[in-house]
Amino acid sequence: MSEYGFVSENIANVRKNVEAAAKRAGRDPKEILLLAVSKTMEVPRIKAAVECGLNSLGENRVQEIMEKYEPMGPDVKWHLIGHLQTNKVKYIIDKVELIHSVESLKLAEEIDKQAKKHGLVADILVEINMAKEESKFGIMPEEAESFITELSKLENIRVRGLMTVAPFVENAEDNRVYFRNMKQLLVDINAKKINNINMDTLSMGMTGDYEVAIEEGATIVRVGTGIFGKRDYGNK
Ligand SMILES: *Cc1c(COP(=O)(O)O)cnc(C)c1O
């Protein structure tokens, strides 16, 4: 077995869990995207995951997408899942499939502007701080509707749905309430029939809690450690 055989073993394991969680919730596993979070991981290790059929990759830094873009080639789809600075939008606007982390009007306006420049409509998610943690980015749930109403006026942005980074917990069940509230928030906002807004995407759940997130309606789960192993941040 190759140096990265553990990656394919991990993926088989995660896929099995995804299917079981979907089944428990009476959902079709095909409606759930397993996003491989490749931050800090080297290109050969990421390629091992792509060879197993995971060609949607999540990164939380613009710099890392830039560095890995050429080496990974044209067949992968990049998702920006971390905090995005307004002045860096221009570097990735034509390189990413979905921006998960929109949480200010200023950022949304810059995405809209850069998308227009490139003649495209950018798919985005609104990041929600569902657990109201002080350390987290994101729109407070009670402000989401008015925020999305503002975004609906930007012609080169398409709001596909909501994203959250749930609290770090020992027991994944502790996050179930936040995932459930996310789904409800999406349903409630869709019911307002805001012009141009019909959201179908819920990005929630990480290595520690993706199964619970799927049971509560996640359509994208963002799994890093569970696929690639522990991250080594070294001295970076
Ligand atoms: C790192 C990261 C993940 C993946 O975390 P794991 O616990 O390693 O699965 C998911 N979402 C975001 C926003 C991240 O920054």
The ligand as an SDF file (V2000), in Angstrom:
LIG
                    3D

 15 15  0  0  0  0  0  0  0  0999 V2000
  -10.4740   23.2540    9.5190 C   0  0  0  0  0  0  0  0  0  0  0  0
  -11.8990   23.4520    9.2170 C   0  0  0  0  0  0  0  0  0  0  0  0
  -12.7640   22.3500    9.0420 C   0  0  0  0  0  0  0  0  0  0  0  0
  -12.3310   20.8960    9.1900 C   0  0  0  0  0  0  0  0  0  0  0  0
  -12.0560   20.5880   10.5240 O   0  0  0  0  0  0  0  0  0  0  0  0
  -11.8260   19.0720   10.9920 P   0  0  0  0  0  0  0  0  0  0  0  0
  -12.2060   19.0800   12.4260 O   0  0  0  0  0  0  0  0  0  0  0  0
  -10.3680   18.7980   10.7810 O   0  0  0  0  0  0  0  0  0  0  0  0
  -12.6790   18.1970   10.1820 O   0  0  0  0  0  0  0  0  0  0  0  0
  -14.0870   22.6170    8.7130 C   0  0  0  0  0  0  0  0  0  0  0  0
  -14.5510   23.8790    8.5750 N   0  0  0  0  0  0  0  0  0  0  0  0
  -13.7460   24.9530    8.7290 C   0  0  0  0  0  0  0  0  0  0  0  0
  -14.3260   26.3130    8.5600 C   0  0  0  0  0  0  0  0  0  0  0  0
  -12.4010   24.7780    9.0720 C   0  0  0  0  0  0  0  0  0  0  0  0
  -11.6300   25.8590    9.2270 O   0  0  0  0  0  0  0  0  0  0  0  0
  1  2  1  0
  2  3  1  0
  2 14  2  0
  3  4  1  0
  3 10  2  0
  4  5  1  0
  5  6  1  0
  6  7  2  0
  6  8  1  0
  6  9  1  0
 10 11  1  0
 11 12  2  0
 12 13  1  0
 12 14  1  0
 14 15  1  0
M  END
$$$$
